[in-house]
Amino acid sequence: MDEPSVLDFVLEKLAFWRESKVVIPSAEEGKKPPISDIPRDQKSKLAWKNLYFFLPPLFAITAQVFSEPPNRSPSLVIFFYIAAVGGLLLLIFFRDWQIEPIIPEEGEAGIITVRYVSFGIGIVFGVFAFLFFIDNLFNIVNVLLWVTSLVMIWRSLWIPENWWEKSITAWKRFWENGIRITPWSLLLAGTFLLAGFYRFYLLNQVPPEMFSDHAEKLIDVTDVLRGQFSIFFPWNTGREAFQMYLTAAAAKVFGTGVSFLSLKLGTCLAGLFTLPFIYLLGKEISSKEVGLLAMFFSGIAYWPNVISRVALRFTFFPAFAAPTLYFLIRGLKRKRWNDFLYAGLALGIGLHGYTPFRIVPIAVVIILLIYFLHTSSKENRKQAIIALVLVGLIALVVFLPLMRYAISNNENFSYRMLSRMTDLEQTMPGSSFNIFISNLWKSLIMFQWDNGQIWVHSVIGRPALGVISAAMFSLGIILVSVRYVRKRHWMDLVLLLMIPTLMLPSVLSIAFPDENPSLNRSGGALIPVFIVVGIAVENIFTNLRLKFSGRSGKWISWVAVLLLLAGSARINAQLVFVDYYDQFKTLAWNTSEIGQVIEQFSDTIGNEDHAWVVPYPHWVDTRLVGIQAVQQVKDYALLRDDIGLTADITPPKLYIYKPDDLDTYDVLQNLYPDGINEIYHSAVGGRDFVLYYVFQ
């Protein structure tokens, strides 16, 4: 064969991002002994020479160690990350580090046939549903019209997939062969169960207390349980409805009532719902191994765990973004029209979940645009345009009730979003452009440096990812970027751009830049982030198998990956069950302790209606005291000026107030000179409160 010139070789090396087409024949070609014939001592020397391969991961992990508070060092973080990235690029340059290719796309898109009669009926029912969604309420009429519209439009666009025949075949196979348990299925099940353990372990204790947002949610849940079925809940700057109905269902199904635990059960189940779609999306983009690793790291990670456990709407962002992205990307890759209907369904439901999810329609457009620009096939471009119509149409029908409310009450619907992006609530603290750039930078480095100062859903002042996950994410970004430059595959660019895109709800907090970065408003970004982590770990495993041949390579690769998995699990357990718990307990007001005191008072010597909490600035939310004490929305507030109105109530009576409130003590002492004043010493420093008992 023709040997390449030195110039050809140099040019290929300089263009290391491309796959090499130059083959350099060995001077000893045909004479080199097979690896099995190499003496054992020489094999050991070859293996030891390959230890440099461990340097990029070790440098990246070391960088993250120096990023951990309280003893962090920016200069060392930068130094070791430069070493890690430089080392990785050098290995790629010299072809010592292989990058797994994207799984090729499948086939051509079929013909989509619209059943116009069903479609027309669906549109008519949709118009009537829109007209009947009045007074911000669901009722039997508008819900039936809405569901009928969705079913008919879905039927008009659905391509039959012979589900019945496939189901019969699957049942026959099951009847003949029984359940087939493979090692892979055990790995999947074990990973999912481990994630479930991390989500539900000590759920009643972590986090330990509620705050005012929980009171607002439980008031809305109470309204639902009493038969008021709102489309949008306008109080407290406005909230979408999905959590209220899910919590009401959890309260009934699990018998947990109007409680913090009911809120937690709903959101933690939603967090768990996200994980299979992260697995499937990772599998679709790269491989089943990447999907499994992405599901593992996201399942045990502190970030998704905390935004689930805090029991607000935060987790609905990734919960519905994950299936939206999965079905959209699978539809484009496998040319399946029905997948776009599923993507539209997930997109529409997600818009009923959490305000930052409103960025996902923009993300869908960006993905389709990237696909459109990367394909040269007219059929594929046509598919992208039709996909946009299908996803948008189904999402619009599902969004219909909220759209009617938004048109009628746009101020309420948009208030929360506009108050962060504009000067609606406060004057801009500086140039909007400069704040945006600053916010974007802070968000992009939150994975390795600082996830913000909001204590209710993060461990303040630390990276959003654990030491190992952050290091793997950093290496993964390099690997995906190089693969994109080499192959120009649209899925790699989607993976890279979805991270900042899904963080925009946090980045766009222009009026309140101190609220950025935030784990809740960036929640959708955890999907591509952990897929990138999975790509990095799988890539390390694959390259170790290539570098260390034979049985030793197998053991070295497995031990290395298992150490990464075990270390990450340990780190994230510490972050959630120790660091986050301790921080939350220290900073939250102890309404649970006050509620327990009232409950004990009621169970022993008094009556729950003869106990009160005297409000004080920046102290406990007295509504939460009622929820903790009697598991229902009851405000135990009694203003200091109204204490005299309770004088005629039959004792025993209990008044609870803050130790700093000396004026309340004076009022009680003058009214009940024989009362007993007792300080309740809280388990948390600075959280004591005073009990004033009246027995006569």
N, C-alpha and C positions, 0 to 999 in steps of 0.2 A: 504493500500500500504506500501512497505518497506521504512522506513525512512532512509535518508542518514546519514552517520556518520559525526562527527565534522571534521575529516580529509578530507572527500569528499568535505565538504563545503569550507574549507580553500584552498584546491587545486583548486577548481573552482574559488575562488576569486583571487588567485594569477594569474590564467590564464584568466584575465578579457577580453583579446582580442578575446577569443573564446566565442561563444554563450553558455550560461549556460545549462547544461543538468540535473543539480541537482534541484529538486523541494522541497522546504522546506514547509511542511504543517503548517498552522497556528494552534497555540494552541487553538484558539477559532473557528476553522473551523466549519462551520455549525451554529455558534451562532452569527457571526458578522452581524449587521444589514446592509441592503443596504444603499447606499449613500443618497438615497432620504429620509431615516428615521433619518439621523443624524440632530440634531438641527442646526438652522442657525448659532448660535454663535460658535458652534464647527466647522462648515464648514469654517467660517472666520478664525478661528485659524489655521486650516489645510492649508488654502490658504496662510496665512502669513508665515507659516513655509517653504513654497516652494519658498519664495523670493530669497533664496540662488541660485536658478537656474539662476537668472539674472547676477550673478557675473562674470562668464567667458566672456560673451559678453561685459559687462561694463568694465572689466579690459582690454580687448583687445582694445576697443575704446579709453580708457584712455591712453594706451601705444601709440596709434597712434597720439593722441593729442600732446603728448610730442615729437613726431617725426616731427612735423610740424615746418618749419622755420618761423621766425628767432630764436625763443627761444626754441631750441630743447635740450633735455637732454638724452644722450645715456643710462646713468645709470637708469633713471626712465623708459625709454622704455623697457630695459631688465627686470627690476623689475616687471613691470605690465604684460609683456608678460609671464614671468615665472608664475606669479599668475594666468593668464588666462588659460594657457596651463595646469598647475598643477590642477586648479579647474576643468577643463573639463575632464581631465583624472580620477580624483577622482570620478566625477559623473558617468563616464563610468564604473569605477571599481565597484561602488556600484549599478550598473544597474539603476541609476536614469536618465540616458541620453540614449535614444534609437537612433540607427542609422538606417536609412532607407536602406533596402536591394536593391541590383541591380535587375533590371527587368530580369527574366530568359530568356535564349535564346530560339529560336523557331525552332522546327523541324529538319529535316536533309536536306542537300543539294541535289538537284535533279541532274539528269544527264545532262551534257552539251554536245550538239551535234554540231560539226563543219561542216558547209557547205563548203566543200573543194574547189568547183569550185569558189564560191564568194571569198573565202579566197585567192586562187591563183591569181585571177584577181586583188584583192586589193594589193597583194604583188608586182605584176608586175607594176601596176600603181604607187605604192610607189617608186619603184626603178627608174622609169622614172622621177617622180617628183623630187627625190633627184638629179638626173643628170641635170635637167633643172633649179634647183635653183642656178643659176650662177650670178655673178656680184652683189651679195647682193641685189637682187631686186625681188619683186613679179611682175608677169605679168599674163596675162589671161591664158597662156598655163600651166605654172607650178602650178598655183592655181587650175585650173580644174583637173589636174592630181592628185594633193594633196588631194583635196576634194573627188574625186572619189575613191582614195585609202582608205581614212578613211571610206567612206560610205560602200564600199564593205566589208572591214574587219569587220566593225561594224555589218553589216547584217549577215556575216558568223558566228558570235558568239552570236547574239541576240536570246534570248528565248522569243517567242511570249507571250504577256500578255493580249490578248483580249481587247486592248484599245478601239477598235471601239465599241464593245458590252458594255463595261463599260461606255463609253461616252453617248451612246444612253440611257442607263438605268438612268444615272445621269440627262440627259435632260428631260426624262419623269418624274422623281421625282420632278425636278424643276418646270416643267409645271403644275404638279398636286398640289404641296404643296407650291410653291413659295420659296422665300429666307427664310431660317430658321436662325434667329438671336438668338444666345444663349449668356448667360452671358460670357462664355469663349471666344467666338469669338469677343465679344466687348472688353474684356481684351486684347486679342492679337492685335486687330486693334488699340486700344488706345495706347498700348505700342509702337507699330511700328510708329504711328504718332508722339508720343512724341520724339522718337529717330530721326525721320525726322526733327522735329523742332530744336532739338539740333544740327543737322548736317547743317541745312540751314539758321538758324537765323543769321542775320547780316553777311551773307557770303561775301558780297562785302567789309566789313570793317575788318573782323577778319580772317586771319591776314591782316594788312593794306598795306604791301609793298611786292614787289618782291625782290629777290636777284639773283645773276648771274646764278644759276642753272635754274631758270625760263626762263631766256633769251635763254639758250641752248635748253630747251624743245620747246619754241615757234619758234625758228629757224627751228627745226625739223618738227614741226607741219606745218609751212609755206611750207616746202619742200613737205610734203604730200598733202597739198591743191593745190600745183602747179603740182602734178602728179608724184612725185618721191616717189615710194612705196618701201622703204628700209625694209629689213628683220631685220637688226640690225643697230643702229645708233652709229657709232664708235667715234664721237667727245666727248670730255670731259670725257675721260676714258671709254666710251662705255655705251650704254643704250639699253634695250630691247624695242620692238616696240609697245607694247599694248597701252601705254598711248598716244603715238602720234596719233594713229588712233582714239582712243576714244575721244581725245580732238578735233581733226579735225571734228568728227561727232557732238560733242557738239556745236562747233562754228557754224556749218551749221544749226543744228536743232533749237538751241535756239537763233540764230542770234547774238551771243556775239563776233564773230570775233576772231582775234588773240589777246587774252587778258588773264589777270590773272584769270578773272571770268570763262573763258572757261576751264582752267586747273582745277579750283576749282570744277566746276560742275561735271566734269568727275570723279574726285577722291572721291568726296562726295557721288556720286551715287554708286561708287564701295564700299565705306564704308557701305552704307545702304544695299547693296546687301549681305554683310556678315551676317547681323543680323538674317534672317530667318534660315540660316544654323546653327548658334549658338543655336537658339531655338530648332531646330530639333535634333541636336547632344545632347543637354542637355536632351531632352525628351527620346532619344534612350538610353542614359547611365543611366538615373535615373528616371525621371518622367516629365510629361508635366509642372508641377509647377516649377521644377528646370529649365527647358528650358525657361519658361517665365521670371523667375527671372534673368537668365543669359542674356537673350536678353535685359531686362530692364537695368541692371547695365552696360552692354557693350554699350547700346544705348545712355546713358547719360554720360558715363565716359569721362574724360578729355583726357586720353591716345589715344583711337581710334578716338576721335573727332579731336584732334590736328593733328595726322598723316594723316587724311583725308583732313583737311582744308589747310594744308601747300602746297597741290597741286603738290606734286611730286609722284614718283612711290610707295611710302612707303605702301600705303593702299592696293595695289594689293597682298601683301604677305598674310595677313589674308583673303582677299576677295576670293582667290582661295584655300588657305589651308583649310578653313572651309568646303566647299563642298567636297574636297578630303577626309578629315577625316570623314565627315558624311557618305558619301556613302561607304567608306571602312569599317567603323565600323558597319553600318547597314547591309552591305552584309555579314560580318562575323557572325553577331548576328542572322539575319533572314534567312541566307543561300540563298541569292538571287544573282545569277550570274550576272544579268544585272547591279546591283549596282557597281560591279567592273569596268564595262565599263564606267559608269558615273564618278567614281573616277579617272580613267585613263584620261578621257576627261578634268576634272578640273585640274589634275596634269599637263597635257601637255600645257593647256592654261596658267596656272600659270608660267610656265618656260619662257613664252614670256612677263612676267609682271615686275619682279623685281629681281635683282641678288640674294638677300638672300633667295629667294624662292627655290634656288637649294638645300637647306637642306631638303626640303619636301620629295623627293624620299628616302632619308635615313630614315626619320621619318616613311614612309610607310613600309620599310623593318623592322624597329624596331617593329612596331605594329604587323606585321604578324609573326615575330619571337616570340614575347610575347604570341600571340594567340597559336602558334604552341607548345610552351613549356608548356602552361597551360592546354591544352586539352589532354585527354588520348584516345580519339576516333581516329582511323585511318582515318575515313572518314573526320573528321574535319581537321586533319593534311594535308590530300590530298587537301581539299578545300583551305587551306592557300597557298599551293604551286601553285595551279591553279590560285588563286586570284592574286598572284604576277606576274604570266605570263600575265594575262588579263590586269591588271592595267598597267604593264610595256609596253605591246605591244601597247595599245591605246595611252598612253602618248608618246611613241616613234614616232608614226605616226604623232601626233599633233606637236611634237617637230621637225619634219623633216627639215623644212626650216632653223631653227636656228642651228640644228645639222650640216647641210651642211656648214653654215657659220663658225661654231666653228672649223670644221676640216680644212677649208681653211685658217682661220684667228684666230688661237687659241690664239695668243698673245693679240689681241684686245679683244677677247671674255673673256679671263681669267684675264685680267690685273687688273681690280678693285678688284677682289677677292684675287688674289695672292699678290697684293700690300699691303693688310692688314694682310695676314697670313705669309708672308715671308719678306726677306730683299730686295725685288725687287725695292722698292722705297726709303727706308732708312734703315740704320743699326739697327739691333735689340737693343732695349734699355736695354736688360738684358737676363736672362735665359728664353727660350721659355716656359719651363714647369712651372717655377715660375710665369711668366706673365699669363699663361693660368689659373692656380689655382686662382690667384688674380682676374682675370677677371670673372671667374665663380662665385666666392664668391660675388663680387660686383653686378653681374647680379641677383643672387638669392635673394639678400636683397633689390633690387631696388624697389620692390613693397611696402615695409614698410619704406625705408630709403632715397635712393638717386637715381634718374633716370638719372643722368649724367649732363654734362655741355654744351650740344649742344642746344643753345637758339632757333634755328629755328623750332625745333619740340618738345620742352619741356619747362616747367617752371623749370629753372635750380636749382639744389640743393635740390629738394623736392622729396617725394615718387612718384612712378609711379601711385599709386592708391590714391583715396581720403581717408579720415579718416575712414569712415564706410566700404568702399569696402576693404581696406587693412586689417582692423580688421576681417572682415568676411572671407577673403581669408586665413588669418593665422589660424583661427579656422577650416575652411574647409579642409585645408591640414591635420590637425590632424584627423578629422573625416574620410576622405578618406583613410588615412594611417591605422587607426585602422580597418576600414572595410576591407581593403585588407588583413591585418594580420589575421583577423577572417575568411574571406571567400576565400581568395586567388583567387579572380575573376580577370581575365585578364584586364577588362576594367578599374578597379581602378588603376592598375599599369600603363596602357597606359596613363591615365589622369595625373598621377604624373610624369612620365618620359617625356611626351611631352612638359612640361614646360621648362626644361633645354635644351631639344633637339632643340626646335624651337627658343631658344635664342642663339644657337651656332654661327650664323652669327655675332652676336655682341661679344660674348665671344672670338671668334677666331681672333679678331683684335689684334694680337700679336705685330705687328710692330708699331701700334698706340694705345697703351692701354688707352690713354686719351679719345678715342672715345667710350669707353665702361664704363658703360652701355649706350645703346642708344635705344630709344623707336621705332625708325624706323626699325632697323635690328632685333629687338626682336618682331616685330609686330605680327608674327604668334602665339606667346605664349599667346596673349590676349584671344585666343579661349578657351584653357583649364583653364586659370586663372579665367575667368568670370563664367565658368561652376562650378568651385570649389566655387566661391562666392555664386552662386545660390544654391548649395548643402547646404552650411552653413546656409543661411537664411531660406530655406525651412525646414531644420532640427530644427532650433530654433522654427519656427511656429508650427511644428508637436509636439514637446516636450512640448511647452506651452499648447497646447490643451489637452495633456495627463495629465499634472500636475495640471491644473486648470479646473476642470470638470464643466459641465453645461454651462449656458449662460456666466458666468464670464470668463471661459476659452476661449470661442469664442471671446469675446470682448478683452481680454488681448492679445491674440495671434495676432488678426488683428491690434490692435493699435500698438503693438510692431513692427510688420513688416512694417506698413505704416509709422511709425516714421523713420525707417531705410531707406525706399525708399525716403521719402520726404527730409530727411537730406542729403542723398547722392546726390539727384538731385540738391539741393541748393549748396552744396560744389563744385560740378563739374561745375555748371554754373559760379560760382565765379572764378574758376580756368581758364576756357576758355575765358569767355567774359570780365574779368577784369584783372586777373594776367597775363595771356598769352598775351593778347592784349597790355597791358601797357609795358611789357617787350619787345615785338617785336617792338613796335613803338619806343621805346627808343634806341634799338640796331641796327635796320635796317636803311639803308640810304634812304632818302626821295625822291626817284626818281619820285613818283607820284606828288609831289609838283612842281618839276622842269618841268615835263611833262605838268602839268596844266598851268604853266606860258607860255610855248611855245605855247600851244593850244590857250590861250587867246591872245597872241601876233599875232598869225595867224588869229584869228577871228576878230581882231580889226584894228591894224595899219600895220601889216607886213605880212610876208609869212613864212610858216613852213620851207621852204628851206633856209631861211635867218637867221636862228637861229643855234647856235652851243654851245656845252659844251666843255670846255677845260679840258682834263683829268688831274688828280692829283693822286699820289700814295695813295692807300687805301681809295679811295673816291667812288663816284657813278659809276655803270656800265652804260655807255652811251648808250648801246643798249636798256636798260630798259627805259631810257628816251624816246626813239623813240616809243617804244610799248605803253607807257603811253600817249604820246602826240597824236599819229596818228593811234594807234591800228594796227600797222604793224611793221615788223622788219626793223628798220632804225637806224643806228648808228650815233648819233649826235656828235661824237667825232671830235674835231679839235685840233691838236697838237699846242702847243704854237709857235713852229717854222714855222707853216703853216698859222698863222693868216694873215700875209702879203699877202698871195695868195687870200684872200677874199676882198682886198682893192677895186677892180674894180667892185664888185657886188653892184647893186643899193640899196641904203638905202630905208626904215629903216632896220637896222640889230640889232641882239641881241646876245651878247656873255655872257655866264654864266661860272663862275669859283668859285673856293673855296676861302673863305676869306684868308686862309693861303698862297695862291699863289700870292705873291707880284710881282714876276717876270712877271706873265701874266698881272697884272695891269700896270706895266711899259711899256710893249709892246703895250698895247691898248692905253695908254695915249700918247705915242710917235706917234702912227699911227693916232689916232683920238683925238686930244687935246680938241675938243669941245664935246666929248662924255659925256654921263650922267652915273655916277657910283652910283648904288643904292643897298643897302643891303636888301635882302629878309629875313625877320624874320620868321623862321619856327615855327610851333606850338610845335615842340620838341626842347628842349634845345640842343645846340651844333650841330644843323643841318642847320644853316643859310647858304645862298649862295649869291653871288654877281651877279647883272644884270648890264651889260654895254651896254647901248643903243647908237646907232649911227644913227642920223637922216639926216646927210648931209656929 
